[in-house]
Amino acid sequence: MHSAIVHVALHTPSHSGVGDLLSYASAQPLPPGTLVRVPLGKREVLGVVWDAAEATGELPEGAAMRAVAGVLEGVAPLALPWRRLVAFAARYYQRALGEVALAALPPQLRDLQPDQLARRLKRPAKSQEGNSSENAIQTIALTTEQERARAQISSESGPFLLFGSTGSGKTEVYLRCVQEALESDPTAQALVMVPEINLTPQLEERFTARFAPRFGSQAVVSLHSGMTNPQRLKSWLTAHSGAARIVLGTRMAVFASLPGLKIIVVDEEHDPSYKQQEGARYSARDLAIWRGREQGAKVLLGSATPSLESWHASRPPTPEDPEGGRYVRLAMPSRIGAGVGTERGAGAPARVRRVDMNQQPRRAIFSAPLLAAITERVARGEQSMVLLNRRGYAPVLHCADCGWKSDCPHCSAHQVFHKADRTLRCHHCGYTVRVPRACPTCGSPDIHSMGRGTEQLEEQLGDLLSEVLRPDRTPARIARIDADTTKAKGALEAQLAQVHSGEVDVLVGTQMIAKGHDFRRITLVAAVQPDGALFSSDFRAPERLFALLMQAAGRAGRDAAYMATQGTQCEMWVQTFHPQHAVYEALRKHDYEAFAAQQLKEREEAAMPPFAYQALVRADARTQEVAQGFLTAATAAAHAAGLPGLDAVTLFPPVPLTIQRVANVERAQMLMESPSRAALQRFLAAWQPVLQATRSAPEHKGLVRWLVDVDPLVI
């Protein structure tokens, strides 16, 4: 006998028109947030009971209401703040409610039957050794700047932007603020987010060492896609029950169920990795701000190179702008240990040296001055880091006789030459072939590599430093860290451990090595080919380049005591054909504020974010004509319907993506822009059903998919 009707959020097929919530019969009323298993078509799927007030639509005539198949008892209902977060994210990023809700839950929950979950929950939990208020947390003394920031965070509501130079001790401020939150309330929880999976173990180690003696070994858990499904489920359940006091994770962790959430930390808040690029294209940083406000939790964003959006949002009041921004800006400009040991100070920022490559031999990869500086560091037993944001040996192979290039047959991109396994590999679709012995077009054996990747840099350095000896008279040791060398499980951790232990003299890599790592013996960092970003069509390219180079420079000279004993000055070398460019001028002075002011001035004059709001609609189809035709037709339908908000939104014509074809699918997009975020949201919400109706027209039969990207990072 079923006496109640419940409304359930399910992950229904995208743009299926099924609706956000489906109604089911239940033997008894179930509170919103309850996890249930329900029939959907011929399958049985996981769903979340939702608030009845949000239910819309009626059961089709003649259709019978199906019954809930089972309740996942033992898991407390997901709280209202979590449901509100999911509903907001779905609404703002133009996705189905059930899609966001189910994607926010651990994958293994979707596969477990109620009885399987009950057995799992009955397993005895590990003892919480050290869980005693008598075990005081061991802290270290704060600098004046750190203490000032901590005190302000403690006394004000925020949100806060902690603008701290690399090496200024932002992590210690995070630790102290989390400690205060946990000690002030026995049920308080903290969420700490990092942009990359490879930074999670490093941070987890510090947080566990600090908090496990007081709160127990289970108090700190991680949540990221590199974990196995059972690991993710265990972490999620521990957080959901309140047993985990601190959750460390990547962008997915913003949706963790944390009933006692009191503080959110977003480290390296500028990093584009916080923006999801598949499915619901949410920004975890922006959702963290929203969640903190809704749940009454303090939010702390940290970066040495804040995003221009956050920088603008933290602007101080002026006579022309008496309100200022909505964030509180906190500055920590000094590195820990600055002024110790050497004339300029062992903890001083890296001295930036620009090499004008116009004055170097035409095909030189390493300029003579840079090579001499690296050689000198190796001979002294110091480490160097060489940055090139392009993996593989060379971006393309080329036939000198007929002009053939190693193009991917399935994408409008080149196949990259990987010398180590003699393959040509497309980094977009994964298509791989053996390197041909001769040109496939004309048969000429004269095939050359064009351009350079990290693999070639590693090889070249091996040759150039082959005669260079370390202080113990052994040859220089060179290592490479990029997506190719870290595929195997545990490979990255093992390689980083080698660098930390001093087994590597020169580290070559992509941006993976530039972010967040606390390398203690690196005294020289070099960027060998950074100029490409200076002339990109992407208006955010200079911002990204500046952030990457500043972050990379921050890897040098992090250990003031080591620098003092070496009596050396840390350096950042930039090889460039445009040494006077404004980006490098600001980098030389470590002047983020001047760089940000110049960029924001340009953005304001061009009415670009953060002074305007954008969204993209992308269409993937069998042909470019179908993709663009769909977008053109949807635009015409929007104008014909006079949709709300349209008068304040500019719709640009559809264009192909920069990489137009991937895996034999043609891609087109159109940009929308508005000075009003509310107007853009009103328009997008009203346009969704128009887009769905346009999709079903016969002339758009070749359309593979379409999606909306709100606040896109790449245009």
C-alpha positions as CSV (number, residue, x, y, z in Angstrom):
1,M,0.0,0.0,0.0
2,H,1.5,3.3,-1.1
3,S,0.2,6.3,0.8
4,A,2.7,9.0,-0.2
5,I,4.0,10.7,-3.4
6,V,7.7,11.7,-3.5
7,H,9.4,13.8,-6.1
8,V,12.8,12.5,-7.0
9,A,15.8,14.1,-8.8
10,L,17.3,11.7,-11.3
11,H,20.1,11.9,-13.9
12,T,17.9,11.8,-17.0
13,P,19.4,12.0,-20.5
14,S,20.6,15.5,-21.3
15,H,18.0,17.7,-23.1
16,S,15.5,14.8,-23.0
17,G,12.6,17.0,-21.9
18,V,11.7,14.5,-19.2
19,G,11.8,17.3,-16.5
20,D,13.9,17.9,-13.4
21,L,11.8,15.8,-11.0
22,L,9.8,12.6,-11.4
23,S,7.1,11.5,-9.1
24,Y,7.0,8.1,-7.4
25,A,4.7,6.3,-4.9
26,S,6.1,5.5,-1.5
27,A,4.9,3.4,1.4
28,Q,5.6,6.3,3.8
29,P,6.5,10.0,3.4
30,L,10.3,10.4,2.8
31,P,12.0,13.6,3.9
32,P,13.7,15.7,1.2
33,G,17.4,14.7,0.7
34,T,16.7,10.9,1.2
35,L,18.6,8.7,-1.2
36,V,16.4,6.2,-3.0
37,R,16.5,3.7,-5.7
38,V,13.7,4.0,-8.3
39,P,12.7,2.5,-11.6
40,L,13.5,4.6,-14.7
41,G,12.5,2.8,-18.0
42,K,13.9,-0.7,-17.7
43,R,16.6,0.3,-15.2
44,E,16.7,1.0,-11.5
45,V,18.7,4.1,-10.7
46,L,19.8,6.2,-7.7
47,G,17.8,9.4,-7.0
48,V,17.5,12.1,-4.4
49,V,14.1,12.9,-2.9
50,W,13.5,16.6,-3.5
51,D,11.5,19.4,-2.0
52,A,7.8,19.1,-3.1
53,A,7.6,22.9,-3.6
54,E,10.1,22.6,-6.6
55,A,8.0,19.8,-8.3
56,T,6.4,20.9,-11.6
57,G,4.4,19.1,-14.2
58,E,1.7,16.4,-13.9
59,L,1.6,12.7,-14.6
60,P,0.7,12.1,-18.2
61,E,-2.9,10.9,-18.7
62,G,-3.2,7.1,-18.5
63,A,0.3,6.7,-17.0
64,A,0.6,4.7,-13.7
65,M,2.8,6.0,-10.9
66,R,5.7,3.7,-10.2
67,A,6.9,2.9,-6.7
68,V,10.1,3.6,-5.0
69,A,12.2,0.4,-5.1
70,G,14.3,1.0,-2.0
71,V,15.6,3.5,0.5
72,L,19.3,3.8,1.3
73,E,18.8,3.7,5.0
74,G,21.8,4.5,7.2
75,V,22.7,7.6,5.2
76,A,21.1,10.7,6.6
77,P,19.1,12.8,4.2
78,L,21.2,15.4,2.3
79,A,20.6,18.7,4.1
80,L,18.8,21.8,2.7
81,P,21.9,23.9,2.2
82,W,23.3,21.1,0.0
83,R,20.1,20.9,-2.0
84,R,20.0,24.7,-2.4
85,L,23.6,24.6,-3.7
86,V,22.8,21.9,-6.3
87,A,19.6,23.8,-7.3
88,F,21.5,27.0,-7.8
89,A,24.3,25.4,-9.7
90,A,21.8,23.7,-12.1
91,R,19.9,26.9,-12.6
92,Y,22.9,29.2,-13.1
93,Y,24.9,26.8,-15.3
94,Q,21.8,25.8,-17.4
95,R,21.8,22.1,-16.6
96,A,19.2,19.6,-15.3
97,L,18.8,19.5,-11.6
98,G,19.2,15.7,-11.4
99,E,22.4,15.8,-13.6
100,V,24.1,18.1,-11.1
101,A,22.7,16.3,-8.0
102,L,23.8,12.9,-9.1
103,A,27.2,14.0,-10.4
104,A,27.8,15.5,-7.0
105,L,27.4,12.1,-5.3
106,P,30.1,9.4,-5.2
107,P,29.8,7.1,-8.3
108,Q,29.7,3.9,-6.2
109,L,26.5,5.1,-4.5
110,R,24.7,4.8,-7.9
111,D,25.6,1.1,-8.1
112,L,25.0,-0.1,-4.5
113,Q,21.7,-1.7,-3.5
114,P,20.2,-0.7,-0.1
115,D,21.3,-4.0,1.5
116,Q,24.9,-3.7,0.0
117,L,25.2,-0.2,1.5
118,A,23.8,-1.4,4.8
119,R,26.6,-4.1,5.0
120,R,29.2,-1.5,4.1
121,L,28.0,0.9,6.9
122,K,28.1,-1.9,9.4
123,R,31.9,-2.4,9.0
124,P,33.7,-1.2,12.1
125,A,35.3,2.2,11.8
126,K,39.0,2.5,12.6
127,S,39.7,3.9,16.0
128,Q,40.1,7.6,16.2
129,E,43.5,7.5,18.0
130,G,44.7,10.8,19.4
131,N,41.1,12.2,19.5
132,S,41.6,14.1,22.7
133,S,41.3,17.7,23.6
134,E,44.4,17.2,25.7
135,N,46.5,16.8,22.5
136,A,47.3,20.4,21.7
137,I,47.8,21.3,18.1
138,Q,51.5,22.0,17.4
139,T,51.7,25.4,15.6
140,I,54.6,27.5,14.3
141,A,55.0,31.2,15.0
142,L,53.4,33.5,12.5
143,T,55.1,36.4,10.8
144,T,53.6,39.9,11.4
145,E,51.9,39.7,8.0
146,Q,50.4,36.3,8.6
147,E,49.1,37.3,12.0
148,R,47.5,40.4,10.6
149,A,45.7,38.4,7.9
150,R,44.6,35.7,10.5
151,A,43.2,38.3,12.8
152,Q,41.3,40.1,10.1
153,I,39.8,36.8,8.9
154,S,38.9,35.9,12.5
155,S,37.1,39.3,13.1
156,E,35.3,39.9,9.8
157,S,32.8,38.0,7.8
158,G,34.5,38.1,4.3
159,P,34.7,36.6,1.7
160,F,38.5,37.2,1.7
161,L,41.1,37.4,-1.0
162,L,44.5,36.5,0.5
163,F,47.0,38.1,-2.0
164,G,50.2,36.6,-0.8
165,S,53.4,36.3,-2.8
166,T,54.8,32.8,-3.5
167,G,56.5,31.6,-0.3
168,S,54.8,34.1,1.9
169,G,53.2,31.4,4.0
170,K,49.6,31.3,2.8
171,T,49.2,27.6,3.8
172,E,50.0,28.4,7.4
173,V,47.3,31.0,7.4
174,Y,44.9,28.4,6.0
175,L,45.9,26.0,8.8
176,R,45.4,28.6,11.5
177,C,42.0,29.7,10.2
178,V,40.8,26.1,9.9
179,Q,42.1,25.4,13.4
180,E,40.2,28.3,14.9
181,A,37.0,27.2,13.2
182,L,37.3,23.6,14.4
183,E,38.2,24.5,18.0
184,S,35.3,27.0,18.3
185,D,32.7,24.4,17.5
186,P,32.8,20.6,18.0
187,T,30.7,20.0,14.9
188,A,32.5,22.4,12.6
189,Q,33.9,21.2,9.3
190,A,36.3,22.8,6.8
191,L,36.6,22.4,3.0
192,V,40.0,23.1,1.5
193,M,40.3,23.0,-2.3
194,V,43.3,22.8,-4.5
195,P,43.3,23.0,-8.4
196,E,45.3,19.9,-9.2
197,I,45.1,16.3,-8.0
198,N,48.9,16.2,-7.7
199,L,48.8,18.9,-5.0
200,T,46.4,17.0,-2.8
201,P,48.8,14.5,-1.1
202,Q,51.3,17.3,-0.3
203,L,48.5,19.3,1.4
204,E,46.9,16.2,3.0
205,E,50.3,15.4,4.7
206,R,50.5,18.9,6.2
207,F,46.9,19.0,7.4
208,T,47.0,15.4,8.8
209,A,50.3,16.1,10.7
210,R,48.7,19.2,12.2
211,F,45.2,18.0,13.1
212,A,45.3,14.2,13.4
213,P,46.9,14.2,17.0
214,R,43.9,16.3,18.2
215,F,41.0,15.2,16.1
216,G,42.0,11.6,15.1
217,S,43.3,10.0,11.9
218,Q,40.0,10.0,10.2
219,A,39.5,13.7,10.7
220,V,41.2,14.6,7.3
221,V,39.9,13.0,4.1
222,S,40.4,13.7,0.4
223,L,38.0,13.9,-2.5
224,H,39.2,13.9,-6.1
225,S,38.9,11.9,-9.3
226,G,42.2,10.2,-8.8
227,M,40.8,8.1,-6.0
228,T,39.1,4.7,-6.5
229,N,35.3,4.6,-6.2
230,P,35.4,2.8,-2.8
231,Q,37.9,5.4,-1.5
232,R,35.6,8.3,-2.7
233,L,32.6,6.7,-1.2
234,K,34.3,6.2,2.2
235,S,35.5,9.9,2.2
236,W,32.1,11.2,1.2
237,L,30.3,9.1,3.9
238,T,32.8,10.3,6.5
239,A,32.2,13.9,5.6
240,H,28.4,13.5,5.3
241,S,28.2,12.0,8.8
242,G,30.3,14.8,10.3
243,A,33.1,12.4,11.3
244,A,35.5,14.0,8.9
245,R,36.4,17.5,10.2
246,I,38.4,18.6,7.1
247,V,37.8,17.7,3.4
248,L,40.7,18.3,1.0
249,G,39.8,18.1,-2.7
250,T,39.8,19.4,-6.2
251,R,36.8,21.2,-7.8
252,M,34.4,18.3,-7.3
253,A,34.8,18.7,-3.5
254,V,32.7,22.0,-3.6
255,F,29.7,19.7,-3.7
256,A,30.8,17.5,-0.8
257,S,28.0,17.1,1.8
258,L,29.3,18.9,4.9
259,P,26.5,19.6,7.4
260,G,28.8,21.5,9.8
261,L,30.7,23.6,7.2
262,K,32.2,26.7,8.8
263,I,35.1,27.6,6.5
264,I,36.1,27.1,2.8
265,V,39.6,27.7,1.5
266,V,40.2,27.9,-2.2
267,D,44.0,27.7,-2.8
268,E,45.5,29.1,-6.1
269,E,42.0,30.5,-6.7
270,H,43.1,31.9,-10.1
271,D,43.7,28.4,-11.6
272,P,41.5,27.6,-14.6
273,S,41.3,24.0,-13.3
274,Y,38.5,25.1,-11.0
275,K,36.3,25.5,-14.0
276,Q,34.7,22.2,-15.1
277,Q,35.1,21.6,-18.9
278,E,32.6,18.7,-19.4
279,G,29.0,18.3,-18.5
280,A,27.8,21.0,-16.1
281,R,30.5,23.6,-16.7
282,Y,30.5,25.0,-13.2
283,S,33.2,27.2,-11.5
284,A,34.1,25.6,-8.2
285,R,35.6,28.9,-7.0
286,D,32.4,30.8,-7.7
287,L,30.2,28.1,-6.2
288,A,32.4,28.2,-3.0
289,I,31.6,31.9,-2.7
290,W,27.9,31.2,-3.1
291,R,28.0,28.3,-0.7
292,G,29.8,30.2,2.0
293,R,27.3,33.0,1.9
294,E,24.3,30.6,2.0
295,Q,25.7,28.3,4.7
296,G,27.2,31.0,6.9
297,A,30.8,29.8,6.3
298,K,33.8,32.0,5.9
299,V,35.4,31.8,2.4
300,L,39.1,32.4,1.9
301,L,40.5,32.6,-1.6
302,G,44.3,32.6,-1.9
303,S,46.8,33.4,-4.7
304,A,50.0,35.2,-5.6
305,T,48.4,36.0,-8.9
306,P,44.6,36.4,-8.3
307,S,42.2,36.1,-11.2
308,L,41.3,39.5,-12.5
309,E,37.7,38.8,-11.5
310,S,38.6,38.2,-7.9
311,W,41.1,41.1,-7.9
312,H,38.4,43.5,-9.2
313,A,35.9,42.1,-6.7
314,S,38.3,42.9,-3.8
315,R,39.1,46.5,-4.9
316,P,39.2,49.0,-2.0
317,P,36.7,51.9,-1.9
318,T,37.7,55.1,-3.7
319,P,35.9,58.5,-4.0
320,E,34.8,57.5,-7.5
321,D,33.8,54.0,-6.3
322,P,32.8,54.5,-2.6
323,E,31.5,50.9,-2.1
324,G,34.5,49.1,-3.6
325,G,34.4,45.4,-4.1
326,R,32.5,42.7,-2.2
327,Y,35.6,40.8,-1.1
328,V,38.1,41.8,1.6
329,R,41.6,42.0,0.2
330,L,44.4,40.9,2.5
331,A,48.0,41.4,1.4
332,M,51.1,39.3,2.4
333,P,53.8,40.7,0.1
334,S,56.9,39.3,1.9
335,R,58.4,35.9,1.5
336,I,59.1,33.9,4.7
337,G,62.8,34.5,5.6
338,A,63.2,37.6,3.3
339,G,66.3,39.5,4.4
340,V,68.1,36.5,5.7
341,G,71.6,35.6,4.7
342,T,72.6,37.4,1.5
343,E,72.8,41.0,0.4
344,R,69.4,40.9,-1.3
345,G,68.0,38.4,1.2
346,A,67.8,34.6,0.8
347,G,64.0,34.8,0.9
348,A,63.8,37.6,-1.6
349,P,61.8,37.0,-4.8
350,A,63.6,35.5,-7.8
351,R,65.6,38.0,-9.8
352,V,64.1,38.0,-13.3
353,R,66.6,37.9,-16.2
354,R,65.3,38.3,-19.8
355,V,67.3,36.9,-22.7
356,D,66.7,38.5,-26.1
357,M,66.5,35.5,-28.4
358,N,66.9,37.9,-31.4
359,Q,70.6,38.1,-30.4
360,Q,71.1,34.4,-30.1
361,P,71.9,31.8,-32.9
362,R,68.8,31.2,-35.0
363,R,67.9,27.7,-34.0
364,A,69.2,27.8,-30.4
365,I,67.0,26.1,-27.8
366,F,69.1,27.3,-24.9
367,S,70.9,30.6,-25.0
368,A,74.5,30.7,-24.0
369,P,73.9,32.8,-20.8
370,L,71.1,30.5,-19.6
371,L,73.2,27.3,-20.2
372,A,76.1,28.8,-18.3
373,A,73.8,29.7,-15.4
374,I,72.4,26.1,-15.3
375,T,75.9,24.6,-15.5
376,E,77.0,26.8,-12.6
377,R,74.1,25.6,-10.5
378,V,74.7,22.0,-11.2
379,A,78.4,22.4,-10.3
380,R,77.3,23.9,-6.9
381,G,74.9,21.1,-6.2
382,E,71.8,23.3,-6.7
383,Q,68.7,22.4,-8.7
384,S,67.3,24.1,-11.7
385,M,63.8,23.9,-13.3
386,V,63.1,24.3,-17.0
387,L,59.5,25.1,-18.1
388,L,58.0,24.5,-21.5
389,N,54.2,24.1,-21.7
390,R,54.3,21.6,-24.6
391,R,54.8,17.8,-24.1
392,G,56.2,15.4,-26.7
393,Y,59.4,15.7,-28.7
394,A,58.1,18.1,-31.4
395,P,54.6,19.5,-32.2
396,V,54.7,18.3,-35.8
397,L,56.8,16.3,-38.4
398,H,57.3,17.9,-41.8
399,C,58.5,16.8,-45.2
400,A,61.0,19.3,-46.7
401,D,60.3,18.1,-50.3
402,C,56.5,18.2,-50.6
403,G,55.4,20.1,-47.5
404,W,53.5,17.1,-45.9
405,K,52.8,17.6,-42.1
406,S,51.8,15.0,-39.5
407,D,48.1,16.1,-39.4
408,C,45.6,14.0,-37.5
409,P,43.1,12.4,-39.9
410,H,40.3,12.9,-37.4
411,C,41.0,16.4,-36.0
412,S,42.0,19.8,-37.4
413,A,45.3,19.5,-35.4
414,H,48.8,18.1,-35.9
415,Q,49.9,14.7,-34.5
416,V,52.7,15.3,-32.0
417,F,56.0,13.5,-32.5
418,H,56.9,11.4,-29.4
419,K,60.5,10.2,-30.0
420,A,60.7,7.9,-26.9
421,D,58.2,5.3,-28.5
422,R,58.6,6.5,-32.1
423,T,54.9,7.5,-32.4
424,L,52.8,10.3,-33.8
425,R,50.0,11.0,-31.3
426,C,47.0,13.3,-31.4
427,H,46.6,15.1,-28.1
428,H,42.9,15.8,-28.8
429,C,41.5,12.4,-29.9
430,G,44.3,10.1,-28.9
431,Y,44.8,8.6,-32.4
432,T,48.3,7.1,-32.6
433,V,50.4,5.7,-35.4
434,R,54.1,4.7,-35.8
435,V,56.4,7.3,-37.2
436,P,56.7,6.7,-41.0
437,R,60.1,5.8,-42.4
438,A,59.5,8.1,-45.4
439,C,57.0,10.8,-46.3
440,P,53.6,9.2,-46.8
441,T,52.8,11.6,-49.7
442,C,56.0,11.7,-51.8
443,G,58.2,8.9,-50.4
444,S,61.1,11.3,-49.4
445,P,63.1,10.1,-46.4
446,D,63.8,13.8,-45.6
447,I,61.3,14.2,-42.7
448,H,62.1,16.7,-40.0
449,S,60.6,17.7,-36.6
450,M,59.4,21.2,-36.3
451,G,59.1,23.0,-33.0
452,R,60.0,21.7,-29.6
453,G,58.5,19.8,-26.7
454,T,59.6,18.7,-23.2
455,E,61.0,15.4,-24.6
456,Q,63.3,17.3,-26.9
457,L,64.4,19.7,-24.2
458,E,65.3,16.8,-21.9
459,E,67.4,15.2,-24.7
460,Q,69.1,18.5,-25.6
461,L,70.0,19.2,-22.0
462,G,71.4,15.7,-21.6
463,D,73.8,16.4,-24.5
464,L,74.7,20.0,-23.4
465,L,75.4,19.0,-19.8
466,S,77.0,15.6,-20.5
467,E,80.4,16.9,-19.4
468,V,79.1,18.9,-16.4
469,L,79.9,17.3,-13.0
470,R,78.2,17.7,-9.7
471,P,80.2,18.5,-6.5
472,D,80.6,14.7,-5.9
473,R,82.1,14.4,-9.4
474,T,79.2,12.5,-10.8
475,P,77.4,13.5,-14.0
476,A,74.4,15.9,-14.0
477,R,71.0,14.1,-13.6
478,I,68.1,15.4,-15.7
479,A,64.5,14.4,-15.2
480,R,61.2,15.2,-17.0
481,I,57.7,15.5,-15.5
482,D,54.7,15.9,-17.8
483,A,51.5,14.0,-18.7
484,D,53.6,11.4,-20.6
485,T,55.9,10.5,-17.7
486,T,53.2,10.4,-15.0
487,K,50.6,8.1,-16.6
488,A,51.4,5.1,-14.3
489,K,49.8,5.1,-10.9
490,G,52.2,6.5,-8.3
491,A,54.6,7.7,-11.0
492,L,54.2,11.4,-10.2
493,E,54.7,10.9,-6.5
494,A,57.9,8.9,-7.1
495,Q,59.3,11.5,-9.5
496,L,58.5,14.4,-7.1
497,A,60.2,12.5,-4.3
498,Q,63.3,12.2,-6.4
499,V,63.4,16.0,-6.9
500,H,62.7,16.7,-3.2
501,S,65.5,14.3,-2.1
502,G,68.1,15.9,-4.4
503,E,68.4,13.1,-6.9
504,V,67.6,15.4,-9.8
505,D,69.8,18.4,-10.9
506,V,67.7,19.8,-13.7
507,L,63.9,19.2,-13.8
508,V,62.2,19.7,-17.2
509,G,58.4,19.9,-17.4
510,T,55.1,21.5,-18.3
511,Q,53.0,23.7,-16.1
512,M,52.5,20.6,-13.9
513,I,55.8,21.5,-12.1
514,A,55.1,25.2,-11.8
515,K,52.2,25.1,-9.4
516,G,52.3,24.8,-5.7
517,H,55.2,22.4,-5.2
518,D,57.5,23.2,-2.3
519,F,60.8,22.4,-3.9
520,R,63.5,23.4,-1.4
521,R,66.7,23.2,-3.4
522,I,65.7,24.9,-6.7
523,T,67.5,28.1,-7.2
524,L,67.0,28.7,-10.9
525,V,63.8,28.5,-13.0
526,A,63.8,29.1,-16.8
527,A,60.9,29.6,-19.2
528,V,62.3,28.8,-22.7
529,Q,59.5,29.5,-25.1
530,P,56.7,31.5,-23.5
531,D,56.0,34.0,-26.3
532,G,53.1,32.1,-27.9
533,A,50.6,33.4,-25.4
534,L,51.5,37.0,-26.0
535,F,49.6,37.1,-29.4
536,S,46.8,34.7,-28.7
537,S,43.2,35.5,-29.8
538,D,42.1,34.6,-26.3
539,F,41.9,37.8,-24.2
540,R,42.8,35.9,-21.1
541,A,46.1,34.6,-22.5
542,P,48.3,37.4,-21.0
543,E,46.7,36.8,-17.6
544,R,47.4,33.1,-17.8
545,L,51.0,33.6,-18.9
546,F,51.8,36.1,-16.2
547,A,50.3,33.8,-13.6
548,L,52.2,30.8,-14.9
549,L,55.5,32.6,-14.9
550,M,55.0,34.2,-11.5
551,Q,54.0,30.8,-10.1
552,A,57.1,29.2,-11.7
553,A,59.4,32.0,-10.4
554,G,57.9,31.1,-6.9
555,R,59.4,27.6,-7.1
556,A,62.9,29.1,-6.8
557,G,64.6,30.0,-3.5
558,R,61.8,28.7,-1.2
559,D,64.2,27.6,1.6
560,A,65.7,30.7,3.1
561,A,68.1,28.7,5.2
562,Y,69.4,26.6,2.2
563,M,69.8,29.8,0.2
564,A,71.8,31.4,3.0
565,T,74.2,28.4,3.3
566,Q,74.7,28.4,-0.5
567,G,75.2,32.2,-0.6
568,T,73.4,32.3,-3.9
569,Q,70.6,34.4,-5.5
570,C,67.6,32.7,-6.9
571,E,66.8,33.6,-10.5
572,M,64.0,33.4,-13.1
573,W,65.2,33.3,-16.7
574,V,62.9,34.1,-19.6
575,Q,64.0,33.5,-23.2
576,T,61.9,35.8,-25.4
577,F,61.9,37.5,-28.8
578,H,59.9,40.4,-27.1
579,P,61.9,41.3,-24.0
580,Q,60.2,44.7,-23.6
581,H,56.7,43.3,-23.6
582,A,54.5,44.6,-20.7
583,V,54.0,41.1,-19.3
584,Y,57.7,40.6,-18.9
585,E,58.2,44.2,-17.6
586,A,55.7,43.5,-14.8
587,L,57.2,40.1,-14.2
588,R,60.7,41.6,-13.8
589,K,59.3,43.9,-11.1
590,H,57.2,41.2,-9.5
591,D,54.4,43.8,-9.9
592,Y,51.2,42.0,-10.1
593,E,49.2,45.1,-9.1
594,A,50.5,47.1,-12.1
595,F,49.9,44.2,-14.5
596,A,46.3,43.8,-13.1
597,A,45.6,47.5,-13.4
598,Q,46.7,47.6,-17.0
599,Q,44.7,44.5,-17.9
600,L,41.6,45.7,-16.1
601,K,41.8,49.0,-17.9
602,E,41.9,47.2,-21.3
603,R,39.1,45.0,-20.3
604,E,36.9,47.9,-19.1
605,E,37.5,49.8,-22.4
606,A,36.6,46.7,-24.4
607,A,33.6,45.8,-22.1
608,M,35.0,42.4,-21.3
609,P,34.8,40.4,-18.0
610,P,34.7,41.3,-15.2
611,F,32.9,44.4,-16.7
612,A,30.5,42.2,-18.7
613,Y,29.1,38.7,-18.5
614,Q,29.4,36.1,-21.1
615,A,28.1,32.7,-22.1
616,L,28.7,30.4,-25.0
617,V,26.4,28.0,-26.8
618,R,28.4,25.2,-28.5
619,A,27.1,22.8,-31.2
620,D,28.9,19.6,-32.2
621,A,27.7,18.1,-35.5
622,R,28.8,15.8,-38.4
623,T,29.4,18.9,-40.6
624,Q,30.2,22.5,-39.8
625,E,27.2,23.7,-41.8
626,V,24.8,21.7,-39.5
627,A,26.5,23.0,-36.4
628,Q,26.4,26.6,-37.4
629,G,22.9,26.2,-39.0
630,F,21.6,25.1,-35.6
631,L,23.0,28.1,-33.8
632,T,21.8,30.5,-36.5
633,A,18.3,29.0,-36.4
634,A,18.2,29.1,-32.6
635,T,19.2,32.8,-32.7
636,A,16.5,33.6,-35.2
637,A,13.9,31.8,-33.0
638,A,15.1,33.8,-30.0
639,H,14.6,37.1,-31.8
640,A,11.2,36.0,-33.2
641,A,10.0,35.1,-29.7
642,G,11.3,38.3,-28.2
643,L,12.7,36.4,-25.2
644,P,13.1,38.2,-21.9
645,G,16.5,39.8,-21.3
646,L,17.3,39.7,-25.1
647,D,17.2,43.5,-25.3
648,A,20.3,43.6,-22.9
649,V,22.1,40.7,-24.5
650,T,24.4,40.8,-27.6
651,L,24.3,37.6,-29.7
652,F,27.4,37.2,-31.9
653,P,27.3,35.2,-35.1
654,P,28.4,31.5,-34.9
655,V,32.0,30.7,-35.7
656,P,34.1,27.4,-35.8
657,L,36.1,26.7,-32.7
658,T,39.9,27.3,-32.9
659,I,40.3,23.5,-33.3
660,Q,37.4,23.0,-35.5
661,R,37.2,19.2,-35.8
662,V,38.0,16.7,-33.0
663,A,37.4,12.9,-33.5
664,N,35.5,13.6,-36.8
665,V,33.0,15.9,-35.1
666,E,32.8,19.5,-36.3
667,R,32.5,22.1,-33.6
668,A,31.0,25.6,-33.7
669,Q,30.0,28.1,-31.0
670,M,28.4,31.5,-30.5
671,L,29.1,34.1,-27.9
672,M,26.6,36.0,-25.8
673,E,27.5,39.1,-23.8
674,S,25.7,41.4,-21.5
675,P,26.5,44.2,-19.0
676,S,23.9,42.6,-16.7
677,R,24.4,39.1,-15.3
678,A,20.6,39.0,-14.4
679,A,19.6,39.8,-18.0
680,L,21.9,37.1,-19.4
681,Q,20.5,34.5,-16.9
682,R,16.9,35.5,-17.8
683,F,17.6,35.1,-21.5
684,L,19.4,31.8,-21.1
685,A,16.6,30.3,-19.0
686,A,14.0,31.4,-21.6
687,W,16.1,30.2,-24.5
688,Q,16.6,26.6,-23.2
689,P,13.2,25.3,-24.5
690,V,13.8,27.2,-27.8
691,L,17.1,25.4,-28.2
692,Q,15.5,22.1,-27.4
693,A,12.7,22.7,-30.0
694,T,15.2,23.9,-32.6
695,R,17.2,20.7,-32.0
696,S,14.3,18.5,-33.1
697,A,13.9,20.2,-36.5
698,P,14.6,17.9,-39.5
699,E,17.4,20.1,-40.9
700,H,19.4,19.6,-37.7
701,K,19.4,15.9,-37.8
702,G,23.3,15.7,-38.0
703,L,23.6,17.6,-34.7
704,V,25.5,15.4,-32.2
705,R,25.0,17.6,-29.1
706,W,24.7,21.2,-27.9
707,L,25.6,22.8,-24.6
708,V,25.7,26.1,-22.8
709,D,28.8,27.3,-21.0
710,V,28.2,30.2,-18.6
711,D,31.2,32.4,-17.6
712,P,33.4,30.5,-20.1
713,L,37.2,30.6,-19.6
714,V,38.1,29.8,-23.2
715,I,36.5,31.6,-26.1
